[in-house]
Every structure is written in structure tokens, then in C-alpha cells.
Amino acid sequence: MMRKILLTLQLAFVITYPSSQILTPRQLFPGLFEAVQLSDIFPDNKTFVDATPKRDPVLIMKDYNEQKDKPGFDLKQFVVDNFVVPGSPTNIFKTDISLGVRKHIDTLWQVLYRRHDTVSKYSSLLTLPNDFVVPGGRFRETYYWDSYFTMLGLQESHKTQIIQNMINNFAYLIDKYGFIPNGTRTYYLTRSQPPFFSMMLDLLAKDEGDQVMVKYQSELIKEYEFWMRGAGKLGAGQAYRNVVRMPDGEILNRYWDESDKPREESFKKDVNAAKLTTQKPEDFYRNIRAAAESGWDFSTRWMDTTGKLETIQTTFIIPVDLNCLIYHLELSVAKSYQLQGNSSKYQVYLAKAMLRKKAILKYSWSEKDGWFMDYNWKLKHTTPFKTLAGVYPLEFNIAGTKQAARVASNLKTQFMKPGGLVTTLKRSGQQWDSPNAWAPLQYMAIDGLNNYHQYGLARSIGVNWVRTNTDVFNSTGKLMEKYNVIDTDVKAGGGEYPLQDGFGWTNGVLLNLLDRYHLDQP
């Protein structure tokens, strides 16, 4: 019976990757992949997809098919014999707390540094032309939006060359695949992540000057074209991939994934979760994957009013943060043409940005809530949950003065907790909900508040967040992926994997705030 189930899964979960013919672990090891991922021989499904085959996958599969039905066959031993399995994160991230958190981060830049030329022939890792920094823990590869917040700290550490190298890697990915994948693994080639590439160029421009916009103009345009594919063919109320044409004709964006199959890195969890939903399995998997593209995997912001995972409806939602990022991308393309003296192209992209800004204000602002909300384009109203994504219009100077004041007031009365800003106001057990908080959202809120002269509130949030980070560091010798900011003595929880330490974006934002507010430890 088990063999029949595996065969059915094997046939059903064929994934086509339009961006390349690179094979994923599931495609390389049909049958073996499903057997391992459904067996619990590794607690984390990401372990096997990150394992490196010791020899040609064809030969491994030949041996597997010959041996799997024989008495005494040991699946785990077969995997260990044929793959280099990534080990559990070690205490290498723990340093002498007496040296202080700055010294710890300096050490971490070395610990998290990876050489680009060490990728095995059969690995799921995508090759890159330059060295890079990884987030840490189970995240052993480059991640798209993580990297921007990591770069904030690299800039404070005067490591401009590493920032340059990482940006060159992202430009390479855009040129090779037509977009920047979620992470640099074959199994991530069906989706991207929040588009921070243009923000990275702003960072680099602080050190290298505005001409970086011209240097990377072609990649900026390709990034934009990826997010806008098919926009010109849509009628009102229609959607295609990442674009939606709104009722009055405006074009806005949503998260999307090219695949409607279970994620390879979370295969068993997705298969089991699909059993609880009333959606068609392919719709459920697409919504799960689209939420993974958002980086907020998972949060009640993607669910119906019950806040249950089985109701996830990411593809119905116009996220306010995503559209603010694409607004910035449009402005960046416009700026690149302006620097070249091409006024006609400059005006074209500036007009696109202004139309998007108007649409964001129209669809996302809730006068009743005093907050920028996501918008459900299927139901034609804002979604029911306030989230920290609502600060993005402040970061990009989209909000009006009165709107920003109301956002600031709600941040102070609803989101601000002893340890920092909580991600949402709802406790659901998901990691992107209360009581958890994440470094990138603290940074976007602080930076956005400063744009509207809310300096006192911004500093208070920064002080609370730095204290949370340093208190945990002083008790554990580590910096974490996320934090519990309500019960600050309790570790953050939720999510599909244990709490990770390292951690790229935490290090980056912490260092930025330490320097911004002169909050150094003794």
C-alpha cells in the first residue's frame, strides 16, 4: 500500500520550472525523495533537499530501485551512504559575552561567510560568481530579502566589497533566470521574495554614488518585468501570475509561485496540511507557496477571518508592502534614466510610480482602522487583520502627514510591546503573528517614522528592540532569527522549524540601530 501511495505522489508532483531545466531533488530522486520526506528519518524536510549526492544521481537511483524492496533495507543508512547530509547547527555562533555584542557580530560575519566556488556538481545549490553571507542555522544559502537587512550591518562594518559581491550575485541571478529566486537552491526556482534589489542599490549608492543605478539599470528593468509579466493583457478584475488589474483599471501586484505542488523543503507538512483544507490541493499548495514568496510564512494576514492555515488565500490578497517595494523599483528605474539624461523614459517610469502610489492609497488605506491594510481583490475590501506591513507606506513616503500620524498612534498603542513591535495583533501559533517580532519590520517601522519626524517613537522602538536583542545575547551568547516581544523571557516559537540563531538580518538591523542611537553595551 505504501508503495502505491509513493508512486501516486511521485507521478502527481511533477513540477515544471519555466526558468530553467535544472532538476530539483524531487526530480532527480523520484520515489526516493517521497520515501525520505514522508518517513521522518530527518525531523526537518530541508535536510534531505540540502544533502549533497556523493555520486551521479542516476547511479544512486539505480541502486535504490534494486535494493528498496529487499528484506532489511535501511532507508536512513542508504541516504547516509549516498549523500553528504548537512549537520545540525553547532554552537559555533556562541561567543564570549564579555566581549560584547559588536565583537560577536564581527565574528559572525566570518562565520556566516561562504565561498562561491565550493558548490558540488550534484548539489541543489545554485552556483554564484561571488562569495556571500548566509542568514545562519538551517538557512545555508543566500536568501533574497534577508540579504538587504544583512547588508545594513555590513555597511556599518565598512564591508562594502561584500555588499558589492552580493549585489553582483543578485544581478547574475536576474540575468540568468530572469528574476531573483527566494533562495539559491534549485527547489526555489518557482518563486521570488520581496523585491529589495532596488533598495540594495540605494545602500550601495551611499558608498559608491548614484551611478550604481545606471550600472544595474538592465537588471532593475528585468526585475520589474518579472513582477509585471502579463499586465498588459488583463481586463478589470483579472489576475495573471504576480499581477492583478483592479476594478478601476489600476495594476497592482500579489505574491505567486509557478508551482502548485507541495514545497520540496516542507513536503510532509504541506501534504498533511492539505488534508485539512476545503480548497483543491493545487490551490492550497499555490497559496502556501505564495505566502513563502512573501517571506511571511506563515501569518494570519493570508487567511480568512478564522485565522486558520487551511483557509490560506495568499493569491487573493494585494499586499501593501509588496506594492510599496515595486513603487520604489519603479522610481529606481526612473532615476536610472534621469541620470542618463533620458527624460522620456524617466517620465514613463515616474508616471507608473505615481499611478501605483495613488492606487496604494486608494485600496490599502483604511480610514476606520487608521492603518494601511492588505486588500482582498476577490472580495473587494481590505483584509481584517492589522499587520506591521502597514508601516511600509511610511518607509517609502507614500503616506500623507495625517495618515502617518494615525499609523504612529496605532503603533504606539497597539503594536508597541516591552521588547519591540509585535508583527500582528493576533496570536495564532504561526511565527509571523503575535507575540513574535522580526528585525526587518522593526527597521522599516523606525525608518518610516523618521521620515515623518516621529523621532521620539522611532527611538523608543529602537531602544526596546536593542534591549531585547542584547538581553538574549547576554543570557545565551546568541542572536536569534526572531524574538518574543510580549513575554521577553520566553523564546519565540511557532513556524515549521526550531528557533534559529546566527542570524543575518538580526545582526544587520542591530548594528544599524546601535550606531544610529549610540546604544552600545559597556
C-alpha positions, -999 to 999 in steps of 0.1 A, spaced: 0 0 0 28 24 9 44 17 -24 12 27 -42 10 60 -23 46 68 -31 40 61 -68 9 83 -68 28 111 -52 57 106 -75 35 110 -106 13 137 -92 40 161 -80 58 167 -113 70 203 -113 79 222 -144 104 250 -139 99 275 -167 130 295 -158 155 266 -164 159 229 -170 178 224 -137 164 194 -118 154 196 -82 159 169 -56 124 155 -62 130 153 -99 165 138 -95 153 111 -70 117 101 -78 104 77 -53 134 80 -30 126 117 -24 90 109 -13 101 79 8 126 101 27 104 132 31 74 112 44 95 89 67 107 113 94 142 100 92 151 137 93 130 159 116 134 188 91 124 182 54 150 208 44 178 184 55 174 160 26 169 186 -2 201 202 10 221 170 12 248 166 -15 248 134 -35 281 116 -33 279 104 -69 258 106 -100 221 106 -91 213 81 -119 236 55 -102 221 63 -68 186 57 -82 196 25 -99 209 11 -65 178 24 -47 154 7 -70 173 -25 -68 176 -25 -30 144 -9 -16 122 -40 -16 148 -63 -2 144 -76 34 163 -55 59 166 -24 37 175 6 58 164 38 42 183 61 65 215 41 61 211 42 23 208 80 24 238 84 47 258 61 25 249 80 -7 246 117 5 266 142 25 239 151 50 242 187 64 248 186 101 228 203 128 239 239 135 266 239 162 275 262 190 299 280 167 276 310 169 281 313 207 309 336 217 323 351 249 295 375 260 321 396 280 335 408 246 301 424 238 276 421 210 297 441 185 326 417 187 301 389 184 287 403 152 322 409 138 329 372 144 296 362 128 304 380 96 333 355 93 312 325 105 283 333 80 307 340 51 306 314 23 329 309 -7 312 308 -40 334 282 -56 326 252 -34 293 240 -49 293 203 -57 282 192 -91 251 174 -79 241 198 -51 208 217 -50 227 249 -45 227 273 -74 262 285 -85 271 321 -79 300 342 -92 310 358 -59 313 350 -22 284 359 1 269 359 36 241 335 47 215 340 74 226 311 96 212 279 111 193 258 87 195 286 61 227 276 44 223 296 12 216 332 1 181 345 7 167 374 -12 151 398 12 172 387 42 202 400 24 191 436 23 189 437 61 221 419 65 237 445 42 226 472 67 251 457 92 278 450 66 277 487 57 281 497 93 310 473 94 325 490 63 323 458 44 313 475 11 331 449 -10 309 421 4 278 442 -3 291 447 -39 297 410 -43 262 401 -31 246 426 -54 266 412 -83 253 378 -73 217 391 -75 224 408 -108 238 375 -121 206 356 -109 184 382 -127 204 378 -159 205 340 -157 169 332 -145 150 364 -152 144 370 -115 159 366 -81 148 333 -65 135 330 -29 169 314 -22 198 300 -41 185 264 -43 170 246 -73 138 240 -54 133 278 -50 133 285 -88 95 288 -90 92 320 -69 110 351 -58 108 371 -25 100 407 -15 119 427 -42 146 446 -23 171 447 -52 165 484 -58 168 491 -20 202 473 -21 213 497 -48 203 526 -26 226 512 1 255 507 -23 250 542 -37 258 556 -2 293 543 -7 297 542 -44 275 571 -57 243 572 -78 259 558 -109 252 523 -95 216 529 -107 229 532 -142 253 503 -139 225 479 -129 198 495 -150 192 464 -172 188 442 -141 164 467 -125 143 466 -156 144 428 -158 133 426 -122 104 449 -129 94 429 -160 94 397 -139 69 412 -115 48 427 -142 45 398 -167 12 397 -185 0 430 -171 -9 444 -205 -33 416 -213 -55 418 -182 -91 431 -181 -105 446 -149 -108 421 -121 -84 397 -138 -51 383 -125 -21 366 -141 9 354 -121 21 383 -100 -2 410 -114 -38 420 -108 -59 446 -127 -81 463 -102 -118 472 -108 -109 507 -120 -81 495 -142 -51 500 -119 -23 474 -120 -11 461 -86 9 431 -75 4 399 -55 26 370 -44 26 339 -66 45 307 -73 48 289 -106 42 256 -89 10 242 -74 27 213 -57 39 208 -21 72 226 -13 101 202 -15 117 217 16 85 213 36 69 184 17 54 164 45 39 194 63 23 206 31 9 172 22 -6 169 57 -19 204 58 -37 199 25 -58 172 41 -75 198 63 -85 223 36 -116 225 16 -96 240 -13 -84 220 -42 -50 207 -33 -33 226 -62 -50 259 -50 -39 252 -14 -3 245 -24 -2 276 -46 -14 297 -17 11 281 7 40 288 -18 28 323 -25 30 330 13 65 316 12 74 341 -15 62 369 8 87 359 35 58 359 60 54 321 61 30 319 79 7 346 92 -30 352 97 -26 381 72 -30 354 45 -60 337 60 -98 343 63 -113 357 95 -108 323 113 -70 327 110 -66 290 103 -39 278 79 -63 257 59 -81 289 48 -49 305 34 -57 327 4 -25 345 -4 -32 348 -41 -64 367 -34 -45 394 -15 -29 426 -27 -1 431 -1 6 467 9 43 460 15 49 443 -19 33 472 -38 54 498 -18 86 479 -28 75 478 -65 68 516 -63 104 520 -51 115 498 -80 96 520 -105 112 551 -90 146 535 -92 143 527 -129 131 562 -135 161 576 -116 185 554 -137 171 570 -169 172 605 -153 209 600 -146 214 591 -183 196 623 -194 167 602 -209 138 624 -199 111 605 -219 119 571 -202 122 589 -169 87 603 -173 73 569 -183 85 552 -151 78 581 -129 42 580 -142 40 543 -134 51 550 -98 27 578 -93 -2 557 -105 9 529 -81 11 554 -52 -24 566 -59 -37 530 -61 -19 521 -28 -36 550 -11 -70 541 -26 -70 504 -19 -49 500 12 -57 529 35 -84 522 60 -98 554 75 -118 534 100 -87 515 112 -62 543 108 -39 518 91 -26 506 58 -42 472 52 -38 444 26 -66 443 1 -86 412 -10 -92 417 -47 -116 388 -49 -139 401 -21 -132 438 -30 -124 450 5 -94 453 29 -84 422 48 -95 420 85 -60 419 102 -37 448 110 -1 439 105 33 456 106 33 456 68 12 488 73 44 507 80 58 504 45 40 534 31 59 555 57 92 540 47 86 550 11 70 584 18 36 573 3 15 581 34 0 616 39 10 635 70 -23 628 88 -22 592 78 14 588 91 3 604 124 -25 579 128 -2 550 120 23 563 146 -5 565 172 -16 529 165 19 517 165 23 532 200 -10 519 214 -14 486 197 19 472 183 45 485 207 54 460 234 81 458 260 105 441 236 96 459 203 69 459 177 48 428 175 42 415 140 4 413 141 -22 417 169 -34 381 166 -20 350 184 -23 320 161 8 299 167 22 310 134 56 325 135 47 358 117 20 366 143 19 378 179 39 375 202 68 373 177 88 402 163 113 403 135 143 426 128 133 437 93 99 450 104 114 469 133 138 486 109 111 495 83 89 510 111 117 530 127 130 543 93 95 551 82 86 570 114 117 591 110 105 601 75 75 618 92 95 633 121 82 608 146 117 607 161 107 600 197 86 570 189 112 557 165 139 559 191 117 542 217 111 513 194 148 511 186 158 511 223 133 484 231 145 462 202 182 466 210 175 458 247 156 426 236 185 415 214 212 423 239 194 407 269 190 374 250 226 377 239 238 383 275 219 352 286 227 328 257 256 343 238 235 342 206 214 365 183 182 349 172 161 349 140 130 363 158 120 373 193 90 372 216 85 408 225 55 404 248 69 377 271 105 387 267 118 359 290 103 333 267 118 322 234 100 330 202 81 300 188 57 289 160 67 281 125 78 249 108 112 246 124 130 253 157 142 288 165 174 296 146 203 316 157 230 334 136 214 355 124 220 377 93 192 402 94 191 404 132 228 412 131 224 438 104 195 457 120 210 456 155 243 470 143 225 498 123 204 507 154 234 506 178 252 531 156 221 552 148 211 557 185 246 552 201 233 523 223 265 504 228 269 480 256 297 487 281 
